Amino acid sequence: MGLMAIKWMIVTQNLYRRLGVKAGMMKTMIGASLLAGSLLVSGAGAAVAQAQPTLGPYGYGGVKLGMTAKQARATGGVVQKMPGGGGCSGWDLKKFRTPKDSVGVYISPRVGLAAIFAAKGMKTPQGIKIGSTLKQVKAAYPRIKKDFDGFYVITVPGNKKAYYNFSVERGKVTEYGIALHKQDCFN
């Protein structure tokens, strides 16, 4: 159940991107914020590249899988987009906003923060990001398996309670996410 649901969300997010739902503006804003935040100036005045944001093994920065909505909100790293109405609620990471009809994070009233979808510029601790080749994915995760829907799935190294799900088109990662195995937000 959980794997199918995260796949559905990845496909849905991909569809919104393909439909052009504020995609140009989103890319511009993400690109500008990544560019602005990617350099640090040392005491000597030399620019040094900052590490890319990491998704995994337990979440993104202070936003961790399993957190309650209250705990996630208290980190200051998320904003609510869609109320749960008794079920899962939809959120975004503050630094990586999604288009209007999409979310980057799901929080379940039963299991807590259930899933985080990667934004352009994020990487896994093993260095995999949107745009990585399938060869790089397989080198980083030698035990990764392709499921019957064509997605590449593996339990997150260092966190047996979660899995990564990679969408690969034309030999490159187009989308990915991290989710709890026991998540209950997707069908």
C-alpha positions in Angstrom: 0.0 0.0 0.0 2.6 2.6 1.0 4.9 2.0 -2.1 2.0 2.4 -4.5 0.9 5.6 -2.8 4.3 7.3 -3.0 4.5 6.2 -6.6 1.1 7.8 -7.3 2.3 11.0 -5.7 5.5 11.1 -7.7 3.5 10.6 -10.9 1.0 13.3 -9.8 3.8 15.8 -9.1 5.4 14.9 -12.4 2.1 15.5 -14.2 1.7 19.0 -12.6 5.2 19.8 -13.7 4.5 18.6 -17.2 1.3 20.7 -17.3 3.4 23.8 -16.5 1.7 24.6 -13.2 3.9 27.6 -12.3 6.8 25.4 -13.2 8.8 28.3 -14.8 8.4 30.5 -11.7 9.1 27.6 -9.4 12.3 26.7 -11.2 13.4 30.4 -11.2 12.7 30.8 -7.5 14.4 27.5 -6.6 17.4 28.2 -8.8 17.8 31.7 -7.4 17.6 30.6 -3.8 20.0 27.7 -4.4 22.4 30.1 -6.2 22.2 32.6 -3.4 22.6 30.1 -0.7 25.3 28.0 -2.4 28.3 30.2 -1.6 30.0 31.0 1.7 32.6 33.7 2.0 35.6 32.8 4.2 37.5 35.3 6.4 40.0 35.6 3.6 37.2 36.5 1.1 37.4 33.3 -1.0 34.1 31.7 -2.0 33.6 28.2 -0.9 30.7 25.9 -2.1 28.2 24.9 0.5 27.1 21.3 0.7 23.8 20.5 -1.0 20.8 19.8 1.2 20.6 16.2 2.2 17.4 14.1 2.2 17.9 11.1 4.5 18.4 8.8 6.3 15.9 10.3 8.8 14.4 13.2 6.9 15.6 16.7 5.8 17.6 18.8 8.3 15.5 19.1 11.5 12.4 17.8 9.8 12.4 14.1 10.6 10.2 11.1 9.5 7.8 10.1 12.3 7.4 13.6 13.8 4.0 14.8 14.8 2.6 17.8 12.9 3.2 19.9 16.0 6.8 18.8 16.2 7.4 19.4 12.5 5.9 22.9 12.7 8.1 23.7 15.7 11.2 23.1 13.6 10.3 26.1 11.5 11.1 24.1 8.4 7.6 23.3 7.1 4.4 25.1 6.2 1.0 23.5 6.0 -0.7 23.6 2.6 -3.6 21.2 2.9 -5.5 20.2 6.0 -5.9 16.6 6.8 -9.6 16.5 7.7 -8.9 13.6 10.0 -6.4 12.0 7.6 -3.0 12.9 6.3 -2.2 16.6 5.9 -0.1 18.1 3.1 2.9 20.4 3.8 5.9 21.9 2.1 9.5 22.4 3.2 9.9 26.1 3.7 13.0 26.2 1.5 11.4 24.1 -1.3 7.8 25.2 -2.1 5.8 23.1 -4.5 3.2 24.2 -7.1 -0.3 25.1 -6.0 -1.9 21.6 -6.2 1.1 19.6 -4.9 2.8 19.0 -1.6 6.4 18.1 -0.6 5.6 16.4 2.7 2.8 14.3 4.1 2.0 14.0 7.8 -0.2 11.3 9.2 -2.1 11.6 12.5 -1.2 7.9 13.1 2.5 7.6 12.1 3.6 11.2 12.0 5.7 12.7 9.2 5.2 9.9 6.6 7.0 11.1 3.4 9.2 13.9 2.0 9.6 14.4 -1.7 12.9 15.6 -3.0 13.3 19.0 -4.6 15.9 20.0 -7.2 19.1 20.6 -5.4 18.6 18.0 -2.7 20.7 14.8 -2.6 20.8 11.6 -0.6 23.7 11.0 1.8 25.1 8.8 -1.0 25.1 11.7 -3.4 22.1 10.8 -5.5 20.0 13.7 -6.7 17.5 14.6 -9.5 19.6 14.2 -12.7 21.8 11.4 -11.4 22.2 8.5 -13.8 20.8 5.1 -13.2 24.3 3.8 -13.2 25.1 6.2 -10.3 22.0 5.0 -8.4 23.0 1.4 -8.8 26.5 2.1 -7.7 25.2 4.0 -4.6 22.6 1.3 -3.8 23.8 -2.0 -5.1 20.7 -3.9 -3.7 18.2 -1.5 -5.3 15.3 -3.3 -7.0 13.1 -2.2 -9.9 9.4 -2.9 -9.0 6.6 -3.9 -11.3 5.7 -0.2 -11.9 9.2 0.6 -13.1 10.3 2.5 -10.0 13.6 1.8 -8.2 13.1 1.1 -4.5 15.4 0.4 -1.6 15.3 0.6 2.2 17.2 3.7 3.3 20.8 2.8 4.4 21.0 3.6 8.1 17.2 3.7 8.6 15.4 0.3 8.2 12.0 2.1 8.9 12.1 4.0 5.6 12.6 3.6 1.9 13.7 5.6 -1.1 11.7 5.5 -4.3 13.4 6.8 -7.5 11.6 7.6 -10.8 14.0 7.1 -13.7 13.4 8.2 -17.2 15.9 8.0 -20.1 18.5 6.7 -17.7 18.3 9.6 -15.3 16.5 10.3 -11.9 13.6 12.6 -12.5 12.1 12.4 -9.0 12.5 10.7 -5.7 11.3 10.6 -2.2 11.8 9.1 1.2 8.9 7.5 3.2 8.2 5.4 6.2 7.4 1.7 5.3 4.4 2.0 7.6 3.1 5.3 6.1 -0.7 5.4 5.6 -1.1 8.5 3.5 -1.3 7.0 0.1 -3.3 4.2 -1.6 
